[in-house]
Amino acid sequence: MEAEHQVARHYGRSGIEQAFLDALRAVGKDIDRLQPADLSGADEFHLGGPAATAALAADLGLGSDTHLLDIGCGLGGPARHLAAAQGCRVTGIDLTTEFVEAAEALTRRCGLTGRVSFRQASALAMPFPDGGFDAATLLHVGMNIADKAALFAEVRRVLKPGARFGVYDVMRVGEGDLPWPMPWAAAPETSFVATPETYRRLLQEAGFTVEAEHDRAALALRLAREARERAAARGPSPLGPQLLMGPTAPQRVGNVMAAVERGLIAPVAMVARAG
């Protein structure tokens, strides 16, 4: 439990909703008539942003009859993205109270309250009955969870047989020390990056069959380069990583991209089917 408290403190930040609304006004958006795309992916706190979310969705086969569980939903960006693009119903959970509150508020402004909902909860003890969901996603969450075996067993419990589970985490793919701080942790004590081999083994032990695996390092590096080029040409966007990470955002983003470029870590997507 102490690790979860540390993770919640790492991400927690007062005034997140207001910071987003101020940034949206600054780029000319009508905050009373928002669309998920208006947030420009600043609410999708993972490498590759909306492009990576869309790629994962393509492997999951979501539709209007799908009830998706988004584990570690953050500000609800992927949940809103998938509900709007795929027509599915989404329930998101997150440890961080401030994230859940902001996710609910932004979802109301996007007119998606009837299809997307959120609650504060732990991924290791989810407040849902067995077999209640048609699919699940875990986007850049596993790096903060040491006991991935317990995590995957809990995900399997709440999924229907045959349901797909989409994992998109930063994974260890090379030897060497990581630079700190990172977006998901200020120091190694709350970082639990594991190898793709570990994910495959633990997913299988929890009752899943891995059906697809994609290394998204090239996508993440390309999009990061394009973002730097836009910032150099137009100036930094108000809808940037500083909204979530504050003044340490440039260092954290720089560290993670440097580690990806050096081949130490990579954002890896896996799609597994529940047995």
C-alpha positions as CSV (number, residue, x, y, z in Angstrom):
1,M,0.0,0.0,0.0
2,E,2.9,2.4,0.7
3,A,4.1,2.1,-2.9
4,E,0.6,3.0,-4.1
5,H,0.5,6.1,-1.8
6,Q,3.9,7.2,-3.2
7,V,2.7,6.7,-6.8
8,A,-0.5,8.7,-6.0
9,R,1.6,11.5,-4.5
10,H,3.9,11.5,-7.5
11,Y,1.0,12.1,-9.9
12,G,-1.2,14.2,-7.7
13,R,-1.4,17.9,-8.4
14,S,-4.0,20.4,-7.3
15,G,-5.7,22.5,-9.9
16,I,-5.2,20.1,-12.9
17,E,-8.7,20.8,-14.3
18,Q,-8.2,24.6,-14.2
19,A,-4.8,24.3,-15.7
20,F,-6.3,22.4,-18.7
21,L,-9.1,24.9,-19.1
22,D,-6.7,27.8,-19.1
23,A,-4.5,26.1,-21.7
24,L,-7.6,25.3,-23.8
25,R,-8.7,29.0,-23.7
26,A,-5.2,30.0,-24.7
27,V,-5.3,28.0,-27.9
28,G,-8.8,29.3,-28.8
29,K,-11.0,26.4,-27.7
30,D,-14.6,26.9,-26.4
31,I,-14.3,25.1,-23.1
32,D,-18.1,24.6,-22.9
33,R,-18.2,22.8,-26.2
34,L,-15.2,20.5,-26.3
35,Q,-14.4,17.5,-28.4
36,P,-11.8,14.9,-27.2
37,A,-9.4,16.0,-30.0
38,D,-9.4,19.5,-28.7
39,L,-7.1,18.5,-25.9
40,S,-4.5,17.6,-28.5
41,G,-3.4,14.5,-26.7
42,A,-2.1,16.4,-23.7
43,D,-4.5,14.2,-21.7
44,E,-3.0,11.0,-23.1
45,F,0.0,10.6,-20.8
46,H,2.0,8.0,-22.7
47,L,4.6,7.8,-25.4
48,G,3.0,8.2,-28.9
49,G,-0.2,9.8,-27.4
50,P,-3.3,9.4,-29.5
51,A,-1.5,7.6,-32.4
52,A,-0.4,4.9,-30.0
53,T,-3.9,4.7,-28.5
54,A,-5.5,4.3,-32.0
55,A,-3.0,1.6,-32.9
56,L,-3.8,-0.4,-29.7
57,A,-7.5,0.0,-30.4
58,A,-7.1,-1.5,-33.9
59,D,-5.8,-4.7,-32.3
60,L,-8.5,-4.8,-29.6
61,G,-11.5,-4.9,-32.0
62,L,-13.6,-2.5,-30.0
63,G,-17.2,-1.7,-31.0
64,S,-20.5,-0.2,-29.8
65,D,-21.2,-3.4,-27.8
66,T,-17.9,-3.3,-25.9
67,H,-17.6,-2.3,-22.2
68,L,-13.9,-1.4,-21.8
69,L,-12.0,-1.1,-18.6
70,D,-9.2,1.5,-18.7
71,I,-6.8,0.7,-15.8
72,G,-4.8,3.7,-14.7
73,C,-7.0,6.1,-16.7
74,G,-5.2,9.3,-15.7
75,L,-7.1,12.3,-16.9
76,G,-9.3,10.1,-19.1
77,G,-7.8,11.0,-22.4
78,P,-7.6,7.4,-23.8
79,A,-11.1,6.6,-22.4
80,R,-12.6,9.6,-24.2
81,H,-10.6,8.9,-27.4
82,L,-11.8,5.3,-27.6
83,A,-15.4,6.1,-26.7
84,A,-15.6,8.8,-29.4
85,A,-13.7,6.9,-32.1
86,Q,-14.9,3.3,-31.4
87,G,-18.3,3.9,-29.9
88,C,-17.6,1.8,-26.9
89,R,-18.5,2.3,-23.3
90,V,-15.6,2.9,-21.0
91,T,-15.0,2.7,-17.2
92,G,-11.7,4.1,-16.0
93,I,-10.0,3.7,-12.7
94,D,-7.0,5.5,-11.2
95,L,-5.2,5.8,-7.9
96,T,-4.9,9.6,-8.0
97,T,-8.0,11.4,-6.8
98,E,-7.1,14.6,-8.6
99,F,-6.9,12.7,-11.9
100,V,-10.3,11.1,-11.4
101,E,-11.9,14.4,-10.6
102,A,-10.4,16.2,-13.6
103,A,-11.3,13.2,-15.8
104,E,-14.9,13.5,-14.8
105,A,-15.0,17.2,-15.4
106,L,-13.3,17.1,-18.8
107,T,-15.6,14.3,-19.9
108,R,-18.7,16.3,-19.0
109,R,-17.4,19.2,-21.1
110,C,-16.9,16.7,-24.0
111,G,-20.5,15.5,-23.7
112,L,-19.4,11.9,-23.0
113,T,-20.7,11.4,-19.5
114,G,-23.2,8.8,-20.6
115,R,-20.5,6.6,-22.1
116,V,-17.4,7.2,-20.0
117,S,-17.2,7.0,-16.2
118,F,-14.4,7.1,-13.7
119,R,-13.7,6.0,-10.1
120,Q,-10.8,6.1,-7.7
121,A,-9.5,2.5,-7.2
122,S,-6.4,0.3,-7.1
123,A,-5.6,-1.9,-10.0
124,L,-4.6,-4.6,-7.5
125,A,-8.1,-4.7,-5.9
126,M,-10.7,-3.5,-8.4
127,P,-14.2,-2.9,-7.1
128,F,-15.9,-4.9,-9.9
129,P,-17.5,-8.4,-10.1
130,D,-15.9,-11.3,-11.9
131,G,-16.2,-11.3,-15.7
132,G,-17.8,-7.9,-16.1
133,F,-15.8,-6.4,-18.9
134,D,-15.4,-7.2,-22.6
135,A,-11.9,-5.7,-22.9
136,A,-9.3,-3.8,-20.8
137,T,-6.4,-1.5,-21.4
138,L,-3.3,-0.7,-19.4
139,L,-1.4,2.3,-20.8
140,H,1.9,3.2,-19.2
141,V,0.8,1.9,-15.8
142,G,2.8,-1.3,-15.2
143,M,6.0,0.7,-14.6
144,N,4.5,1.8,-11.3
145,I,3.4,-1.7,-10.1
146,A,5.9,-4.1,-8.7
147,D,3.5,-7.1,-8.4
148,K,2.6,-7.6,-12.0
149,A,1.5,-11.2,-11.4
150,A,-1.2,-9.9,-9.0
151,L,-2.1,-7.1,-11.4
152,F,-2.6,-9.5,-14.3
153,A,-4.5,-12.0,-12.2
154,E,-6.9,-9.2,-11.1
155,V,-7.4,-8.1,-14.7
156,R,-8.2,-11.6,-15.7
157,R,-10.7,-11.9,-12.9
158,V,-12.8,-8.9,-14.1
159,L,-12.7,-9.9,-17.8
160,K,-15.0,-12.2,-19.6
161,P,-13.5,-15.4,-21.2
162,G,-12.2,-14.5,-24.6
163,A,-11.9,-10.8,-23.8
164,R,-8.8,-8.9,-25.1
165,F,-6.4,-7.1,-22.8
166,G,-4.3,-4.3,-24.4
167,V,-1.0,-3.5,-22.5
168,Y,1.1,-0.5,-23.6
169,D,4.0,0.0,-21.2
170,V,7.5,1.2,-21.2
171,M,9.6,-2.0,-21.0
172,R,13.3,-2.7,-20.4
173,V,14.9,-3.8,-23.7
174,G,18.6,-3.0,-23.1
175,E,21.2,-2.9,-20.3
176,G,22.3,0.3,-18.6
177,D,21.3,2.8,-16.0
178,L,18.2,4.9,-16.6
179,P,18.4,8.7,-16.1
180,W,16.1,10.2,-13.4
181,P,13.6,11.6,-13.0
182,M,11.3,9.9,-15.4
183,P,7.7,10.8,-16.2
184,W,6.4,7.9,-14.1
185,A,8.8,8.2,-11.2
186,A,11.2,10.6,-9.7
187,A,13.6,7.8,-8.5
188,P,14.1,4.1,-8.9
189,E,12.2,3.3,-5.7
190,T,8.8,3.6,-7.4
191,S,9.8,2.4,-10.8
192,F,9.2,-1.2,-11.8
193,V,10.2,-1.4,-15.5
194,A,10.3,-5.0,-16.6
195,T,11.2,-6.8,-19.8
196,P,8.8,-8.0,-22.5
197,E,9.7,-11.5,-21.6
198,T,8.5,-10.9,-18.0
199,Y,5.2,-9.5,-19.3
200,R,4.7,-12.4,-21.6
201,R,5.4,-15.0,-18.9
202,L,3.2,-13.3,-16.2
203,L,0.4,-12.8,-18.7
204,Q,0.5,-16.5,-19.6
205,E,0.6,-17.5,-15.9
206,A,-2.5,-15.3,-15.3
207,G,-4.5,-17.1,-18.0
208,F,-3.8,-15.0,-21.0
209,T,-2.5,-15.8,-24.5
210,V,-0.4,-13.1,-26.1
211,E,-1.7,-12.6,-29.6
212,A,0.3,-9.6,-30.8
213,E,3.3,-7.5,-29.8
214,H,4.6,-4.2,-31.2
215,D,7.6,-2.1,-30.3
216,R,6.5,1.5,-30.7
217,A,9.9,3.1,-30.1
218,A,10.1,4.4,-33.7
219,L,6.6,5.9,-33.5
220,A,7.4,7.6,-30.2
221,L,10.7,9.0,-31.4
222,R,9.2,10.3,-34.6
223,L,6.3,12.1,-32.8
224,A,8.7,13.5,-30.3
225,R,10.9,14.9,-33.0
226,E,7.9,16.4,-34.8
227,A,6.8,18.0,-31.5
228,R,10.2,19.6,-31.0
229,E,10.1,20.9,-34.6
230,R,6.7,22.5,-34.0
231,A,7.8,24.1,-30.7
232,A,10.9,25.5,-32.4
233,A,8.8,27.0,-35.2
234,R,5.8,28.2,-33.2
235,G,6.8,28.2,-29.6
236,P,5.8,25.8,-26.9
237,S,2.1,24.8,-26.8
238,P,0.1,25.7,-23.7
239,L,-1.3,22.1,-24.1
240,G,2.0,20.5,-23.2
241,P,3.5,18.0,-20.7
242,Q,4.0,20.8,-18.2
243,L,0.3,20.6,-17.4
244,L,0.8,17.2,-15.7
245,M,4.5,17.3,-14.8
246,G,4.9,20.9,-13.9
247,P,8.3,22.7,-14.3
248,T,10.3,19.4,-14.4
249,A,8.5,18.3,-17.6
250,P,11.4,19.1,-20.0
251,Q,13.9,17.1,-17.9
252,R,11.5,14.1,-17.5
253,V,10.6,14.1,-21.2
254,G,14.2,14.5,-22.2
255,N,15.3,11.6,-20.0
256,V,12.7,9.2,-21.2
257,M,13.3,10.0,-24.9
258,A,17.1,9.7,-24.4
259,A,16.7,6.3,-22.8
260,V,14.5,5.2,-25.8
261,E,17.1,6.5,-28.3
262,R,19.8,4.6,-26.4
263,G,17.8,1.4,-26.6
264,L,17.5,1.0,-22.9
265,I,13.7,1.1,-22.8
266,A,10.9,1.0,-25.4
267,P,7.2,1.5,-25.4
268,V,5.8,-1.9,-26.2
269,A,2.2,-2.8,-27.0
270,M,0.9,-6.3,-26.3
271,V,-2.6,-7.7,-26.9
272,A,-3.5,-10.8,-24.9
273,R,-6.7,-12.8,-24.9
274,A,-8.3,-14.1,-21.7
275,G,-8.7,-17.9,-21.6
